[in-house]
Amino acid sequence: MRNSLLMLLFFGFVQASYAFAGINGISFYKKFSDIDKDIRNDQYGKVSAIVVINSKGQKLFEQYYGFTNKYTLNQISSVTKSITSIAVGICIDKGLIESIEKPIYIYFPEYEETFKKQPLFKQITIKHLLNQTTGLKWNEWLFPYNYASNSLIALLEEKKNWLDRFFSLSFDTIPGTKFNYNSLSSQVLAEIVSRVSGKPFNNFVDNHIFKPLRIENFHWDQYPNNPYPAWGGISLSTYDMAKIGLLLLNEGTFSGNYIVSSKWTNESSKLNIKIDSSTGYGLHWWILLENDKPAMYYAAGYGDQYVFVVPSKDIIVAISSKNFTDYRWPKSVIDLAKSIVKKI
């Protein structure tokens, strides 16, 4: 009797957990059972949570693993960069930034001597910061993030002023010619947002992005001698991560309220640079390519944190993981997202 009762409770829980958007709970669970099995067998590493929502914000699928739940705050790492991009778009909408084609030197008069000594800095535009083509030497991808040789890790260990560090870098190429992922570019963007708005970057994000998206529970790391990081450091629940993608899917609105213009959401998620046959980059957003055409775009962070926006299916797929290592798992989390999208 006790076992029968437990089974009834279990299946009742499964039905409640997966009966979203009018889909039969048990059949929907079976549809994802193979994916769920692979996740539990660590085929994708240490996946913590998956949340799939549609353009109305309704949950189509929600599952948590290990000791996580819907309230757990996850370190979203460089998904933060895509939030920084939204902040820049809001400043453009407000007329605080005239254009992303504007050179960044006009916002940093205190570095005038640097610009005289190294004129190439005067060619860097806001767009170059957004699409990672500053031309500066920076080795963030040459070494894993748990190595001191990684440029970002070395920066954090130095505990120096991040702006000073950015404007002390030497050039590898002319700005606008080569993709080179550089987290310091996001920090310069944040400083521009702060200077034109007259508000600390973290306050600007909270007031103009988090509060309108009803994101109330979050954490933001702090570092010595610097403001809040714009390249990482934010922790959110997986559902709140999904809201960032929802804002893009709904062209800048949330629950009918305007947050950022559709012009910006379309521009920032558009293919700007092709990195390889399967990957492109927009303005602090990644683009997944299939047959040389954009299939979906996404925000991505170290440790396999992702927010996938899939316009063709009218859905968002948010995935949190704890893959904070350079180990290669049998399957990638991007492949996990593709599998989920195919089953929706």
Backbone torsions as a table, in degrees:
resi	resn	phi	psi	omega
1	MET	NA	-43.9	-177.8
2	ARG	-63.4	-43.5	179.4
3	ASN	-64.6	-39.2	179.1
4	SER	-63.6	-40.0	179.1
5	LEU	-65.3	-40.6	178.8
6	LEU	-63.8	-39.7	178.8
7	MET	-64.5	-41.1	178.3
8	LEU	-63.1	-40.7	178.7
9	LEU	-65.8	-39.6	-179.7
10	PHE	-62.4	-51.0	-178.5
11	PHE	-67.6	-29.8	174.3
12	GLY	-65.1	-38.4	178.1
13	PHE	-66.7	-44.1	179.2
14	VAL	-60.4	-45.3	179.7
15	GLN	-60.8	-41.8	179.8
16	ALA	-68.3	-36.6	-175.8
17	SER	-72.5	-31.3	-172.5
18	TYR	-113.6	-0.2	-179.9
19	ALA	-86.1	67.2	-179.8
20	PHE	-103.0	150.8	171.9
21	ALA	52.7	35.0	175.3
22	GLY	78.1	8.0	-179.7
23	ILE	-89.1	137.1	178.5
24	ASN	-61.0	126.7	-172.4
25	GLY	-58.2	-52.2	-175.0
26	ILE	-64.8	-44.6	-178.5
27	SER	-66.0	-36.1	178.9
28	PHE	-68.3	-39.2	177.7
29	TYR	-62.5	-43.7	179.5
30	LYS	-61.8	-35.4	180.0
31	LYS	-60.6	-33.3	-177.8
32	PHE	-102.7	6.5	-173.7
33	SER	-63.2	-36.5	-179.7
34	ASP	-68.6	-38.4	176.8
35	ILE	-65.8	-44.7	179.8
36	ASP	-59.6	-41.2	179.5
37	LYS	-63.4	-44.1	178.9
38	ASP	-62.8	-38.9	179.1
39	ILE	-64.6	-45.2	-178.8
40	ARG	-67.7	-21.7	176.2
41	ASN	-94.3	13.9	175.6
42	ASP	61.2	29.8	176.7
43	GLN	-67.1	-27.6	179.5
44	TYR	-108.2	15.0	-175.8
45	GLY	87.5	-148.7	-176.2
46	LYS	-99.1	75.2	176.9
47	VAL	-72.8	130.8	-176.9
48	SER	-97.6	-37.3	-174.7
49	ALA	-160.7	150.2	173.4
50	ILE	-132.8	129.1	175.0
51	VAL	-131.6	124.3	176.7
52	VAL	-116.5	126.0	178.5
53	ILE	-129.1	158.0	175.1
54	ASN	-97.0	-176.4	-174.7
55	SER	-65.7	-15.7	176.8
56	LYS	-90.3	-0.5	-179.6
57	GLY	85.7	4.6	179.9
58	GLN	-76.6	137.6	179.2
59	LYS	-78.1	122.1	176.3
60	LEU	-93.7	-27.6	-178.9
61	PHE	-157.9	139.7	-179.6
62	GLU	-151.8	122.9	179.3
63	GLN	-147.4	140.2	-179.1
64	TYR	-123.5	148.9	-175.6
65	TYR	-128.6	155.7	-180.0
66	GLY	67.1	-133.0	-177.4
67	PHE	-103.8	23.3	-179.6
68	THR	-97.3	159.4	174.6
69	ASN	-148.7	-174.6	-174.2
70	LYS	-65.8	-15.6	179.7
71	TYR	-96.3	-8.9	-176.7
72	THR	-64.6	131.3	175.6
73	LEU	-88.5	126.8	-178.6
74	ASN	-110.7	138.0	175.8
75	GLN	-68.1	112.5	-174.3
76	ILE	-88.6	-4.7	176.3
77	SER	51.9	-127.9	-172.8
78	SER	-77.2	2.4	166.6
79	VAL	-58.9	-25.2	175.2
80	THR	-54.7	-35.9	-178.5
81	LYS	-59.0	-38.3	179.8
82	SER	-68.7	-30.2	173.8
83	ILE	-67.7	-39.5	176.5
84	THR	-60.2	-39.5	177.8
85	SER	-60.8	-42.9	178.4
86	ILE	-61.4	-40.0	179.0
87	ALA	-61.2	-40.2	177.1
88	VAL	-63.1	-42.9	179.0
89	GLY	-60.9	-38.7	178.3
90	ILE	-64.5	-39.8	178.0
91	CYS	-64.2	-36.7	176.5
92	ILE	-66.6	-44.1	178.1
93	ASP	-58.5	-37.1	-178.4
94	LYS	-82.0	-2.7	-179.5
95	GLY	77.8	11.4	179.6
96	LEU	-77.9	-29.5	172.7
97	ILE	-119.6	124.3	-175.2
98	GLU	-70.3	-43.6	-175.5
99	SER	-163.9	151.1	176.1
100	ILE	-75.2	-6.1	175.8
101	GLU	-82.5	-5.5	179.6
102	LYS	-68.3	136.8	176.5
103	PRO	-69.5	144.9	-174.8
104	ILE	-75.3	-19.1	-175.6
105	TYR	-62.3	-24.6	-178.3
106	ILE	-67.8	-18.1	-179.8
107	TYR	-93.9	-6.1	-175.0
108	PHE	-131.8	66.5	-177.9
109	PRO	-62.7	-22.9	-178.2
110	GLU	-68.4	-12.9	179.7
111	TYR	-104.3	26.5	-177.2
112	GLU	-56.4	-40.4	179.7
113	GLU	-64.4	-37.3	177.4
114	THR	-62.8	-42.0	-179.5
115	PHE	-65.7	-32.2	178.1
116	LYS	-70.9	-40.9	-178.5
117	LYS	-75.3	-33.2	-179.8
118	GLN	-130.4	84.9	-174.5
119	PRO	-59.6	-21.9	-179.3
120	LEU	-62.1	-24.8	176.7
121	PHE	-61.2	-29.1	-178.6
122	LYS	-74.1	-11.1	178.4
123	GLN	-91.8	-13.7	-179.4
124	ILE	-72.2	128.1	178.3
125	THR	-108.0	171.1	175.2
126	ILE	-60.4	-36.3	179.0
127	LYS	-62.4	-39.3	178.8
128	HIS	-63.2	-35.4	175.7
129	LEU	-65.9	-40.8	-176.3
130	LEU	-71.4	-36.4	-178.0
131	ASN	-102.8	12.2	173.2
132	GLN	61.3	45.2	177.6
133	THR	-127.4	44.0	-177.7
134	THR	-69.8	-22.7	-177.1
135	GLY	86.1	1.2	-176.6
136	LEU	-83.4	149.9	175.8
137	LYS	-75.6	126.3	-177.1
138	TRP	-166.2	122.6	-175.1
139	ASN	-109.4	72.8	180.0
140	GLU	-90.3	-21.1	-179.5
141	TRP	-107.5	-7.4	-179.4
142	LEU	-71.4	-32.3	180.0
143	PHE	-125.7	149.0	177.4
144	PRO	-61.1	162.1	-177.1
145	TYR	-74.6	-5.4	174.5
146	ASN	-102.4	17.7	176.9
147	TYR	-111.7	138.0	179.4
148	ALA	-66.6	-19.2	179.8
149	SER	-75.4	-15.3	176.0
150	ASN	-65.2	131.8	-174.5
151	SER	-59.1	-37.4	-179.5
152	LEU	-70.3	-42.7	179.2
153	ILE	-64.4	-41.1	177.5
154	ALA	-61.5	-39.3	178.3
155	LEU	-60.2	-45.4	-177.6
156	LEU	-67.6	-32.2	179.0
157	GLU	-74.4	-27.8	179.7
158	GLU	-70.1	-32.1	-177.8
159	LYS	59.8	32.9	178.1
160	LYS	-91.2	168.5	174.9
161	ASN	-66.1	126.2	-173.5
162	TRP	-67.8	-35.1	178.1
163	LEU	-65.9	-43.9	177.5
164	ASP	-58.6	-40.2	-179.9
165	ARG	-65.6	-42.0	179.8
166	PHE	-60.2	-47.3	-175.9
167	PHE	-81.4	5.6	173.6
168	SER	-104.4	-4.8	-179.2
169	LEU	-70.1	150.7	175.8
170	SER	-95.4	169.3	-175.0
171	PHE	-100.9	144.1	176.1
172	ASP	-103.4	-39.7	178.7
173	THR	-142.6	174.2	175.2
174	ILE	-71.9	137.5	179.5
175	PRO	-53.0	137.6	176.8
176	GLY	93.2	1.8	-174.9
177	THR	-109.2	-20.9	-173.0
178	LYS	-143.7	134.5	175.7
179	PHE	-76.9	126.3	175.1
180	ASN	-147.9	106.6	-174.3
181	TYR	-61.7	121.7	-174.3
182	ASN	-141.8	108.9	-177.2
183	SER	-64.4	-25.0	178.7
184	LEU	-64.4	-25.1	177.5
185	SER	-59.6	-38.3	179.3
186	SER	-66.0	-35.7	-179.1
187	GLN	-68.6	-35.5	176.4
188	VAL	-66.6	-39.8	175.8
189	LEU	-59.2	-43.7	-179.7
190	ALA	-62.6	-38.6	179.8
191	GLU	-67.8	-36.2	176.4
192	ILE	-64.4	-45.3	177.6
193	VAL	-57.6	-44.6	-179.3
194	SER	-63.4	-43.0	-176.8
195	ARG	-70.3	-39.3	-177.7
196	VAL	-78.2	-26.3	-178.3
197	SER	-93.0	-19.8	-177.5
198	GLY	75.7	16.0	-178.9
199	LYS	-127.5	146.5	171.9
200	PRO	-55.9	143.7	-175.0
201	PHE	-56.2	-43.5	-178.5
202	ASN	-63.2	-36.6	176.8
203	ASN	-67.8	-39.2	178.6
204	PHE	-61.5	-46.3	179.6
205	VAL	-63.2	-43.5	-179.2
206	ASP	-62.4	-46.7	-175.6
207	ASN	-73.7	-36.6	-172.1
208	HIS	-103.6	-12.7	179.5
209	ILE	-124.5	-57.5	-175.2
210	PHE	-65.4	-49.7	-179.2
211	LYS	-62.1	-45.7	177.3
212	PRO	-62.6	-28.0	178.4
213	LEU	-88.6	3.2	-178.9
214	ARG	59.3	39.0	173.2
215	ILE	-96.8	105.8	-175.0
216	GLU	-108.2	-30.8	-176.3
217	ASN	-103.7	106.1	179.3
218	PHE	-154.2	165.2	176.0
219	HIS	-131.3	144.7	178.9
220	TRP	-133.3	118.8	-178.9
221	ASP	-62.9	154.8	174.6
222	GLN	-127.4	151.1	-179.2
223	TYR	-129.8	151.6	-179.7
224	PRO	-61.9	141.8	172.1
225	ASN	65.0	18.4	-177.3
226	ASN	-148.0	161.1	175.4
227	PRO	-76.6	-173.0	177.2
228	TYR	-64.8	138.9	-178.6
229	PRO	-68.8	142.5	178.1
230	ALA	-105.1	-3.4	-179.7
231	TRP	-99.7	-10.1	-178.2
232	GLY	178.3	-167.3	172.1
233	GLY	96.3	-7.3	179.6
234	ILE	-93.3	141.4	173.0
235	SER	-119.3	130.5	-179.0
236	LEU	-135.5	162.0	168.4
237	SER	-71.6	158.8	-177.9
238	THR	-65.3	-35.1	177.3
239	TYR	-66.3	-40.1	177.7
240	ASP	-68.4	-31.0	171.9
241	MET	-58.9	-44.3	-178.7
242	ALA	-60.2	-31.4	-179.9
243	LYS	-63.1	-30.9	177.6
244	ILE	-62.5	-44.4	176.9
245	GLY	-68.5	-36.0	179.6
246	LEU	-60.2	-37.3	178.0
247	LEU	-60.6	-39.3	178.7
248	LEU	-72.7	-42.3	-179.0
249	LEU	-60.9	-37.5	-179.3
250	ASN	-93.1	22.1	173.1
251	GLU	53.0	46.4	170.8
252	GLY	94.2	4.5	178.9
253	THR	-116.7	154.7	176.0
254	PHE	-140.2	123.3	-176.9
255	SER	52.2	36.7	177.8
256	GLY	83.2	-2.7	-179.0
257	ASN	-100.3	134.2	-179.0
258	TYR	-75.2	131.8	176.9
259	ILE	-120.5	-47.4	178.0
260	VAL	-143.6	155.5	-173.6
261	SER	-70.6	150.9	175.6
262	SER	-64.8	-29.7	177.4
263	LYS	-58.8	-42.1	-179.5
264	TRP	-72.5	-43.3	-179.0
265	THR	-62.3	-37.5	179.0
266	ASN	-71.0	-41.1	-178.5
267	GLU	-68.6	-43.1	-175.6
268	SER	-71.9	-25.6	-178.8
269	SER	-97.8	4.1	-179.5
270	LYS	-85.6	145.9	178.7
271	LEU	-59.7	120.3	-179.4
272	ASN	-109.6	-41.3	-178.9
273	ILE	-138.7	131.9	174.7
274	LYS	-91.7	120.3	-177.5
275	ILE	-90.6	-45.7	173.2
276	ASP	-151.8	-168.3	-173.7
277	SER	-66.1	-21.3	-176.6
278	SER	-116.9	-4.5	-172.8
279	THR	-135.1	133.2	174.0
280	GLY	-131.3	176.3	-178.1
281	TYR	-139.0	140.3	176.4
282	GLY	-105.9	-124.7	177.6
283	LEU	-110.9	82.5	-175.1
284	HIS	68.2	24.0	170.0
285	TRP	-130.9	144.3	177.0
286	TRP	-92.4	154.0	177.8
287	ILE	-125.8	127.5	175.7
288	LEU	-89.1	124.5	-177.5
289	LEU	-104.7	138.0	172.2
290	GLU	-131.9	121.6	-175.1
291	ASN	56.1	40.7	177.8
292	ASP	67.6	11.7	178.6
293	LYS	-121.5	143.8	178.9
294	PRO	-60.1	126.1	178.0
295	ALA	-101.6	-38.4	174.8
296	MET	-162.9	164.4	176.7
297	TYR	-124.4	162.1	-171.7
298	TYR	-158.9	156.6	169.3
299	ALA	-98.2	141.2	-175.4
300	ALA	-137.2	143.5	179.3
301	GLY	-138.7	154.1	178.5
302	TYR	-53.1	140.4	-177.6
303	GLY	90.7	7.6	-179.0
304	ASP	67.6	58.1	171.1
305	GLN	-103.7	126.7	-175.0
306	TYR	-140.4	146.8	168.3
307	VAL	-130.3	105.1	-178.6
308	PHE	-96.2	131.4	176.3
309	VAL	-108.7	120.7	-174.7
310	VAL	-121.3	86.1	-177.5
311	PRO	-58.5	-34.3	-177.2
312	SER	-64.8	-27.3	178.9
313	LYS	-107.5	-2.6	179.1
314	ASP	60.2	40.8	-176.8
315	ILE	-136.3	163.4	170.7
316	ILE	-120.5	136.0	174.5
317	VAL	-119.8	112.3	177.8
318	ALA	-106.9	131.4	-178.5
319	ILE	-131.6	128.5	174.4
320	SER	-109.5	140.9	-179.7
321	SER	-142.5	169.0	175.3
322	LYS	-123.3	44.3	-179.3
323	ASN	-89.1	54.3	-177.3
324	PHE	-85.0	66.3	-178.4
325	THR	-159.7	163.5	177.9
326	ASP	-92.3	8.3	178.2
327	TYR	-68.3	140.5	178.3
328	ARG	-94.7	115.8	179.3
329	TRP	-80.4	161.4	-178.6
330	PRO	-53.8	-38.6	179.6
331	LYS	-128.8	148.0	179.8
332	SER	-86.1	156.3	177.8
333	VAL	-69.7	-26.2	173.6
334	ILE	-64.8	-39.4	175.5
335	ASP	-64.7	-35.2	175.9
336	LEU	-60.1	-46.2	179.2
337	ALA	-61.4	-41.7	178.6
338	LYS	-60.7	-41.2	-179.5
339	SER	-64.6	-40.8	179.3
340	ILE	-63.7	-45.1	-178.2
341	VAL	-61.8	-38.9	-179.3
342	LYS	-64.2	-28.1	-176.8
343	LYS	-90.3	-8.3	179.1
344	ILE	-79.3	NA	NA
